[in-house]
Amino acid sequence: MILFDRDSLAVYYKKIHIIPYVSISTSAINFKPGKVELLFSFDSGYQLHVNFIDMNHDKKEVLKKIYKMMMSVKIK
């Protein structure tokens, strides 16, 4: 999994996370009004929270499908 992160107000920095699926020990997806949070814990003890904002129903459904696909790959 490759995640790109940047400062939320202005692009002062960019961060790239490269994480092998097999290192994910637990995960969760939280649906809140207008946003979605992906929560990951890794075998190393590192935790990562990914927040998506300005999410409508259709965008949440797409994210839910991606999450399910990611977790089915992890389980196999």
Phi and psi in degrees as GROMACS dihedral restraints (atoms count N, CA, C in turn):
[ dihedral_restraints ]
;  ai    aj    ak    al  type     phi  dphi    fc
    3     4     5     6     1  -121.0    20    10
    4     5     6     7     1   124.5    20    10
    6     7     8     9     1  -119.9    20    10
    7     8     9    10     1   136.7    20    10
    9    10    11    12     1  -108.3    20    10
   10    11    12    13     1   130.5    20    10
   12    13    14    15     1  -126.1    20    10
   13    14    15    16     1   148.6    20    10
   15    16    17    18     1  -147.8    20    10
   16    17    18    19     1   163.8    20    10
   18    19    20    21     1   -58.7    20    10
   19    20    21    22     1   142.3    20    10
   21    22    23    24     1   -77.2    20    10
   22    23    24    25     1   -29.3    20    10
   24    25    26    27     1   -94.6    20    10
   25    26    27    28     1   -42.1    20    10
   27    28    29    30     1  -145.7    20    10
   28    29    30    31     1   153.4    20    10
   30    31    32    33     1   -81.7    20    10
   31    32    33    34     1    79.5    20    10
   33    34    35    36     1   -86.3    20    10
   34    35    36    37     1   -26.6    20    10
   36    37    38    39     1  -150.6    20    10
   37    38    39    40     1   161.3    20    10
   39    40    41    42     1  -131.2    20    10
   40    41    42    43     1   143.6    20    10
   42    43    44    45     1  -131.2    20    10
   43    44    45    46     1   137.9    20    10
   45    46    47    48     1  -118.8    20    10
   46    47    48    49     1   124.7    20    10
   48    49    50    51     1  -105.6    20    10
   49    50    51    52     1   127.6    20    10
   51    52    53    54     1  -118.2    20    10
   52    53    54    55     1   116.1    20    10
   54    55    56    57     1  -130.7    20    10
   55    56    57    58     1   121.6    20    10
   57    58    59    60     1   -69.5    20    10
   58    59    60    61     1   136.8    20    10
   60    61    62    63     1   -54.8    20    10
   61    62    63    64     1   -37.1    20    10
   63    64    65    66     1   -66.1    20    10
   64    65    66    67     1   -15.8    20    10
   66    67    68    69     1   -87.9    20    10
   67    68    69    70     1    -4.5    20    10
   69    70    71    72     1   -78.3    20    10
   70    71    72    73     1   118.3    20    10
   72    73    74    75     1   -93.1    20    10
   73    74    75    76     1   -37.9    20    10
   75    76    77    78     1  -143.9    20    10
   76    77    78    79     1   156.8    20    10
   78    79    80    81     1  -151.4    20    10
   79    80    81    82     1   159.1    20    10
   81    82    83    84     1  -151.6    20    10
   82    83    84    85     1   155.2    20    10
   84    85    86    87     1  -127.9    20    10
   85    86    87    88     1   126.9    20    10
   87    88    89    90     1  -112.9    20    10
   88    89    90    91     1   124.9    20    10
   90    91    92    93     1  -101.3    20    10
   91    92    93    94     1   120.4    20    10
   93    94    95    96     1  -124.9    20    10
   94    95    96    97     1   162.2    20    10
   96    97    98    99     1   -56.6    20    10
   97    98    99   100     1   117.2    20    10
   99   100   101   102     1    78.5    20    10
  100   101   102   103     1     1.7    20    10
  102   103   104   105     1  -153.7    20    10
  103   104   105   106     1   162.8    20    10
  105   106   107   108     1  -134.5    20    10
  106   107   108   109     1   140.0    20    10
  108   109   110   111     1  -119.8    20    10
  109   110   111   112     1   130.6    20    10
  111   112   113   114     1  -105.6    20    10
  112   113   114   115     1   129.5    20    10
  114   115   116   117     1  -120.6    20    10
  115   116   117   118     1   127.8    20    10
  117   118   119   120     1  -127.6    20    10
  118   119   120   121     1   138.9    20    10
  120   121   122   123     1  -118.6    20    10
  121   122   123   124     1   141.3    20    10
  123   124   125   126     1  -115.4    20    10
  124   125   126   127     1   161.7    20    10
  126   127   128   129     1   -55.0    20    10
  127   128   129   130     1   -30.3    20    10
  129   130   131   132     1   -74.7    20    10
  130   131   132   133     1   -11.1    20    10
  132   133   134   135     1    96.9    20    10
  133   134   135   136     1   -10.9    20    10
  135   136   137   138     1   -66.8    20    10
  136   137   138   139     1   139.7    20    10
  138   139   140   141     1  -118.9    20    10
  139   140   141   142     1   144.2    20    10
  141   142   143   144     1  -134.5    20    10
  142   143   144   145     1   129.8    20    10
  144   145   146   147     1  -115.2    20    10
  145   146   147   148     1   127.1    20    10
  147   148   149   150     1  -116.0    20    10
  148   149   150   151     1   119.9    20    10
  150   151   152   153     1  -107.7    20    10
  151   152   153   154     1   131.5    20    10
  153   154   155   156     1  -114.1    20    10
  154   155   156   157     1   127.6    20    10
  156   157   158   159     1  -113.7    20    10
  157   158   159   160     1   169.9    20    10
  159   160   161   162     1    53.9    20    10
  160   161   162   163     1    48.1    20    10
  162   163   164   165     1  -100.2    20    10
  163   164   165   166     1   125.1    20    10
  165   166   167   168     1   -98.1    20    10
  166   167   168   169     1  -178.7    20    10
  168   169   170   171     1   -58.3    20    10
  169   170   171   172     1   -45.5    20    10
  171   172   173   174     1   -63.6    20    10
  172   173   174   175     1   -41.9    20    10
  174   175   176   177     1   -65.8    20    10
  175   176   177   178     1   -37.6    20    10
  177   178   179   180     1   -64.8    20    10
  178   179   180   181     1   -38.8    20    10
  180   181   182   183     1   -64.2    20    10
  181   182   183   184     1   -40.9    20    10
  183   184   185   186     1   -62.3    20    10
  184   185   186   187     1   -46.1    20    10
  186   187   188   189     1   -63.2    20    10
  187   188   189   190     1   -37.8    20    10
  189   190   191   192     1   -63.0    20    10
  190   191   192   193     1   -40.7    20    10
  192   193   194   195     1   -64.8    20    10
  193   194   195   196     1   -42.3    20    10
  195   196   197   198     1   -63.6    20    10
  196   197   198   199     1   -44.4    20    10
  198   199   200   201     1   -60.1    20    10
  199   200   201   202     1   -46.8    20    10
  201   202   203   204     1   -61.4    20    10
  202   203   204   205     1   -40.0    20    10
  204   205   206   207     1   -64.9    20    10
  205   206   207   208     1   -44.0    20    10
  207   208   209   210     1   -59.9    20    10
  208   209   210   211     1   -44.2    20    10
  210   211   212   213     1   -73.2    20    10
  211   212   213   214     1   -30.4    20    10
  213   214   215   216     1   -69.8    20    10
  214   215   216   217     1   -33.5    20    10
  216   217   218   219     1   -67.5    20    10
  217   218   219   220     1   -39.9    20    10
  219   220   221   222     1   -63.2    20    10
  220   221   222   223     1   -39.4    20    10
  222   223   224   225     1   -71.5    20    10
  223   224   225   226     1   -32.3    20    10
